[in-house]
Amino acid sequence: MNEKLQYAEMLEIPQSTCNITYKRAKKKRFSRRKKTDEEVKNELLEKVNSIAEESEEELSAKEIAESPENLEEYENVTENEEIPTVTIRKEKKRKAVIGGFSFVTFQFILIGALIATIFLTNALVPNSGINTFFKNVFSTQKAPVIEKFSDFTPVLTVSSSENVSLDGGVMTISGEGSLYSPCDGTVTAVTQENGKYNIEIMHSEKFKTVFSGLDFAYVINGESVYKTIPVGYSKGEEVSMCFYDGKEMITDYTLNENTVVWAV
């Protein structure tokens, strides 16, 4: 026994062992014969010689093609035969033509004719529609303001269930229904007193209408009103309406089928 192993056993040194098994390589049935140095040298020489021969053939062919005889022959052929050529151009968009003019030219001519017609009409016909239109558009004159109450024609819009009576310039409307402004105007005051609403409507700088005793008000101060739109509502109790010219109440008028007729 190995002395080292005996010494290791005496000292009780742990040791490990392993077994290595080698697998034999399989032999190839057909082994490829290795080329000798002489064979490799011959193959290399053959490749170099073949490349040199190909370059010599290409050079000789180029020399033959560039020889004077071949150039003269090529020139004779090109003189006798026409070489076909092709020219590529971008197609331009064709403009529409009307009577020898393009469509754009026709539009300019039409615009010029219209402008000339307008100028001639303005010069020869002062009261034409075009002149009237420009005068109304660019005119700085303000519309005439109606100041006299007699220029208005107030109309009372009441339902069949409402009754209207006149006494000393104060109209009393009894019955349930909506109340309308007798003329177009602007609301200048909406006040409430004892649960009832009072509405003041200005029709001009001096002429105004005042309603008193409405149960509901449909308008607010500063709102524009029209005689076809109600301004308030009454549940059935009496509502009074009167006209003012400035601070004075107007009394000289009568009613003719709900239309106010001013005294002459």
ZISULDA-V152271 format. One record per pair of residues at least 24 apart in sequence whose C-alpha atoms are under 6 Angstrom apart, sorted by the first residue. I is the first residue (numbers start at 1). J is the second residue. D is the distance in whole Angstrom. If there is no record, write none. Layout:
I,J,D  I,J,D
This chain:
147,204,6  149,207,6  154,182,5  154,183,6  154,260,5  155,182,5  155,258,6  155,259,5  156,182,6  156,258,5  168,251,6  169,251,4  170,241,6  170,242,5  171,240,6  171,241,5  172,239,6  172,240,5  173,238,6  173,239,5  174,237,6  174,238,4  175,236,4  176,234,5  176,235,5  176,236,4  177,233,6  177,234,6  178,230,6  178,232,6  178,233,4  179,230,5  179,231,6  179,232,5  179,233,6  180,227,6  180,230,4  180,231,6  181,227,5  182,227,5  183,227,5  184,225,6  184,226,4  184,227,5  185,224,6  185,225,5  186,223,6  186,224,4  186,225,6  187,221,5  187,222,5  187,223,5  188,221,5  188,222,6  189,221,5  190,221,6  206,245,5  206,246,4  207,244,6  207,245,5  208,243,6  208,244,5  209,242,6  209,243,5  210,241,6  210,242,6  211,240,6  211,241,5  212,239,6  212,240,5  213,239,5
